[in-house]
């Protein structure tokens, strides 16, 4: 008997398990949702800072000021809009922080509501059937 024939005989048959997901724990979903939204909030704040840093270092604020002043009606630089002053780092970061707080609160609430809705639908329909194999 060859080695491959012995190896084929020793392989256990593939077993398939069917499970039904009928309930999601509300507090577990809220905790997981909070962690995910905090992580995206940190990424949002870092992203805002990096974009502001990139625009600041490339001198785009000066070009934007010139463009805005020429579009507004040819106002002189003394009367015109200074984009660098308008989009200062503290203003941009406070906006990023506000957006992050809003996303954390709203995202966490939506995850909790979604878990509750799934639980109601799971009771009505019997849940979602999921199949697993041991490949």
N, C-alpha and C positions, 0 to 999 in steps of 0.2 A: 504494500500500500504506500502510495506516495505521501510526501509531507503535506501537499496541498489538500489531499483528500482528508487527512486527519484534521487539518486546520478547519476545513469546512464542517466537519462533524462536531467540533467543539464549540462552534458559534451558537450561542443561545438564540432562540427564536425572538423576533421583534415583538415586544409587548406594547400594546396601545392602551392608554388610560384616558377615559373621558371624564372630565370634570365640569361642573356647572358653577359659574360665578353668579351668585344671587344677591350678595350683600357686600357693600364697601363700608368699612368703619368710618364714620363721619370725622372723628378727631384725627385719625391717622391720615385721612385725605387732606384735612386742613393743615396738619403739620408738614406733610410732604409738599403741599402747595405753597406754604409759607417759605420753606427752604428754597424752592425753585424760584419764587418771585424775588426773594432777597438776592439770590445769585444773579438773576437778570437785572435787578436794580443796581448791583455793584458794577455789572458790565455796562449798564447805561451811563452811570456816573463817569467811569473810566473812559468810555467812548466819547462822551461830551468833552471831557478834558483833552483827550488826544486830538479831536477835531479842532477845538479852539487853539491848541498849541500849534497844530499844522498850519492853520489859517494865519495865526499870528506870526509864525516864523517865516512864512513865504511872502509876507507883505501884501496879502490879499485884502486886508482891511483898507489900505490906502487906495487900492484900485476900486474897491467897492464904494468908498467915499466919493471918489471922482465920478464913478458911474451914476450913483444916486443923485449927486448934485447936478450932473448934466441932464438927467432925466427930469428932475424936479422943475427945472426951468432956468438953468444957467446961473444959479445963485452963487455968489462968491464964497470962498472957503470960510470966511469969517461968519457968514450967515448960514452956511450949509450944514448938512448932517455929517457928524463924525462917527462913522460906523465902529471904529475901534473903541471910542468912548461908550457908545450905546451897547455894544456887545463886549463889555469888559468881563474879565474872568469871574469876579464875584457874582455878576448878574447871570452869567451863563451857568455857573455852578449852582446857584440858588434855583434856577429854573430846572436844572437836571435833578436836583434833590427833590423838588416839588413833584416832578413827573415820576420819579422813583417811588416816593411815598404813595402817590395816587395808584400806581401800578401794583404795589405790594398789597394795599388794602383791597382794591378791586379784584386783583387776581386771586387772592386768598378767599375772598367771599365767593367768587365764581366757582372755585374748586369745591368749596363746601356745598354750594347749591347744586352743582353737578353730581356730587356724591348722593345727595338726598334724592334728586330726580332719578338717578340710576337705581337706587334702592326701591323706589316706588314702581318703576318699570320692571325691575327684577321680580318683585312680588306678583305683579300682574301677569308677566309672561313666563316666569319660571327661570329667568336668568339667561346667561350666554353659555353655550356649550363650547368647551375648549378641549382639544385632543392633544395628548402628549405621547411620544414614543421614546424608547430607550436606545436610539441609534448610537 
